[in-house]
């Protein structure tokens, strides 16, 4: 199950028309969290797709960025990368800019910044 932070980040990252965003949104509706690993300065959330998920092998492997968050406990905030591999949503990475990942992530402010 996605955390409120992960859901908000993914919603903002994919709030665009057309491809690949439509297919990725559909995939996430059929995805489960396979594994979540905390690194001390961030996390990796790996996705697993159900058989009913739409897969577009013609979509290129890519990274989607452009979303950040502010936490009261972080001076420089956090960034995120959504990894698409071989047409399939693969992993969401969250990271700080050299600070420990906050223990509590329920209180955040999300924003867009200049990237894909």
N, C-alpha and C positions, 0 to 999 in steps of 0.2 A: 504494500500500500504506500502510495506517495505521501510524503509529509506535506503540510500546508506550504512550506517554503518551496519544495520541489514543484508542487502543482502551480504555484504562482509564477515561478520562473519559467516553466514550460509553457504556460498559457501566454505569457508575454513574448517569449521567443517565437512562438508559432502563430502569433496574431497577425498573419499576413495572408493575402490571397494567393491562390494558384499553387503550383508545384514548386518545391517539394513539400510545402507546408501542409497541404490538404492530406496527402498520403501519410505524412508523419503523424498528424493529429489522429487519423483513423487507426494507425498502428498503435498509438499510445492508448486508445480506447480498448484495445485487445491485449495490452501488455500487463505483465505483473513484474514486481520487483524481485529479481532473482537473488540479488546480493547487494548489500550496502556496506561499504568499508570506510571507516574514518581513519584519516592519516595524521591527525593532530593539527594540520593546517587546512583541512578540507575533507572532502568525501568523494567517493565514487559510487554511483548507483547504477548497477547493471540491470538491464531489462531482459525479460523473456517474453516472446510473443506466442499467443495461442495460435492454433492452426488456422483459425478463421481470419486472422489478421491479413490485410492486404499488403503484399510485398511487391515492390517495383524494382526489379534487379537492374533496370535501366537508369535508375537514379545514381548519380555518382557518389562515391564516398566523400563526406564533407564534415565540417564542423560548423555549428551554428552558435554564434555568440551574440553580444550586443545587449546583455542584461546584467545589471549589477544590483546589489542590495547594500543597505546601510543597517548596521546593528549598533546599538548604543555602546556595546562593549568593544567595538573595533574602530580604530582610528581611520583606517583606509578602506573599510567595507570589504565586500566579497564579489567575486566574479564567477561566471558559469560558462561551461562549454557542453553542448549537446553533440554527441558523436553519432554520425550515420555511417554505417559500413555496409557496402554492397546492397544498398537500397533498403536497409533495415535499421531502425532506431536501436542503438547499441547501449549507450551509457551517457549519464549526466555526471559531469564533474563540477564540484563547487570548490572554491579555493579562496583563501585570504591572500593578502599581499605581505606575507612574512609574519603574521600574527597567529596565535593559537585560534583554532576554530571555536566559536562561542559554544558554551554548554547549552544555552537556551537560544532557540532560533524562532520562537513563536512571535516575537515582536521585531518586525523588520519593515523597512521601506524599500520598495522595489522601483527601479528606473531603467530606462533604455539609455544606452550610450552608443557611440558611433562604431558599429561593426556590422557583420552580416546577420 
